[in-house]
Amino acid sequence: MMKRKDRYVCSQTHVIEGVSSPKHNYDSDKPLQQCARCENIYYVNREAQRTHWRLHKSSCRSTLIPDEKLKLDRMNLDQSYRYLRKSFINNGGDFDSSYVINRIRMLFDEGD
């Protein structure tokens, strides 16, 4: 099994992966569970996923269209910021916004 270096946060409970939370019945030894459909959102358990679904379902999509992904991958940090600002103002965010947020994180990690 490949170990992930990033630490994720549960979208419903805001529990950080690797930090125990008895209140949410989460043990630090377990990785957070990923949304099987879009693979961009994480949860401490199935109950948290069910509770968060009404908020997440509008942005949950299994894949980006290849042309969209290519366009988003070519954005620099400033372009990504402008894209997100417009996206959140117009529709409160969507799957593409989630992808761009992950892309910004990657750009910061690379030092761009």
Order of alpha helices (4+ residues) and beta strands (2+ residues): beta-beta-alpha-alpha-alpha-alpha
